[in-house]
Amino acid sequence: MASQVLLAQGLPRGGPHRQTCDVVHPDDLRRAFAVDMSRMYREEVPLYGDLIRIVQSVNKQAFASSVNPDTLERLTLERHGAIRLGTPSELRTVSRIFAVLGMQPVGYYDLSAAGLPMHATCFRPVQVSSLATNPFRVFTTLLRPQLIRSQEARSLAKRMLSKRNIFSAELIQMLSTAEEQGGLDPEQAGIFIHEALKTFSWAPVAAATAKEYELLKAQHPILADIACFKIAHINHLTPRKLNITLAQAPMLEEGLRVKDRIEGPPRRRWPILLRQTSFLALEEAIKFIRDGEGDEKQDLIQGSHKARFGEIEECGAAVTPAGRALYDKLLAIAMEKSAGQDSSAADAITESVFQEFPDDWAQLRARGLVYCEYECTGKAVPDTMAVDLDLDLADRSAVVEALLAQGVLETKPITYEDFLPFSAAGIFQSNLGGKSTQNDLPILSGSSDQHGLAAAMGRSILDSDELYAAAEQGSLNSCLQKLAAGYKA
């Protein structure tokens, strides 16, 4: 396991601000955690191993011709997972776990608009250097039982969730230790990873009777998936692929039951946001408590449950608010025009509609549709130009454009590190066999409640646009400072 390597070899330690112990850097701890989680999921879901093999093979073939700014090594790292939590208390503790791993809540996702009784945030690293080291992120949803229409199902779910404890005593101790001493030493880090993974592993014995399970499932499959189990099993892990379209054929050849459509924007030369697809959720054997018996040591009843699946994604450039507004407008048009069409026709319609979204890097940047990173090329600033850091915004922008035109500066896309609500909801619905419209689902109409989600975890939710804008401006400032100081490659 990665955590065993961590103990045997040690990891880079924290900086000079860590005074109380020799601690493992959160970036290295997150990397070890992600690797061990991937190993665990591969053992639990063998088809996931096939998916990893397919992704790595195609990435190696496609990397040379890709315009993607990331390295092949970064692409092979785990990109994201997803978990479903039942109570604010669970979310608060999970937030503490991710904080130790250097991950913060970014963005708010209201899934009730897609008929799902929950909302979510993305836990991920936020510093540019941390994302470069390991970009692992987790889509973390919290059940909103107040949106369940059936009072009987709502009460049952809340009662079952109030009884469970998905965290070990050892994990809670390690969290307290990490918070008290500013991190974990290598031995403590190994214990932390081992215990944290227990929270997200698979438990083949339900904490419900078959009758209780069916009652909750009838209201919503996600309600049963969250409330009927003793732990918050991770429901998928997602490696990143350079060209997601090329993955469909190999996945089918391997016998995977693949979604008929890719979620997200259509194929592009310059990808934006992200595209996702998956093999459909597996029907897995589980055992239920016999009616009238609260002791799992009694005879159990054999049954099955479907929730866990394998997903792949293709990440493109992070878009600005202007870019997102254009994307949302075109997506709405495409969805309206393609309603009732088969997957091939719908894809063709979507590609046609999205021709309005520029697929040329110069236009994307010039129109302010994407965030970009600035780099010095090594070419000297012409003698006729001067880089003055005290210029006002307009004059500074003119200097930057001149430096780009002269080849002194160059730009590349900033990779999108978050999620699309429609993509997330589409993947969930297709893998749960659920209906797709609010009117068809037995949940009450909900509204966004970012404040409620933040209060539940005891932390504010960061704005992704502010993070991308800061990364763009930081890269530009760094370049201008180098050039003003006479930078030479």
Secondary structure, DSSP 8 states (H G I E B T S, - for coil): -HHHHHHHH---B--TT--SS--B-HHHHHHHHHHHHHHHHHHH-HHHHHHHHHHHHHHHHHGGG----S-HHHHHS--EEEEEE-SHHHHHHHHHHHHHTT-EEEEEEEGGGGT-SEEEEEEE--SHHHHHH---EEEEEEE-GGGBS-HHHHHHHHHHHHH---S-HHHHHHHHHHHHHTS--HHHHHHHHHHHHHHTS--SEEEEEHHHHHHHHHH-HHHHHHHTSSS----EEE-B-S-GGGGHHHHHHTT--B-SS-BSS---SS-BSEEEEEE---EEEEEEE-TT---TTS-EEEEEEE---EEEEEE-B-B-HHHHHHHHHHHHHHHHHHTT--HHHHHHHHHHHGGGS--SHHHHHHTT-B-EEEEE-S----TT----TT--HHHHHHHHHHHHHTTSEEEEE-B--S--HHHHHHHHHHHHT---SGGGSSB------HHHHHHHHTS--B-HHHHHHHHHHHHHHHHHHHHHTT---
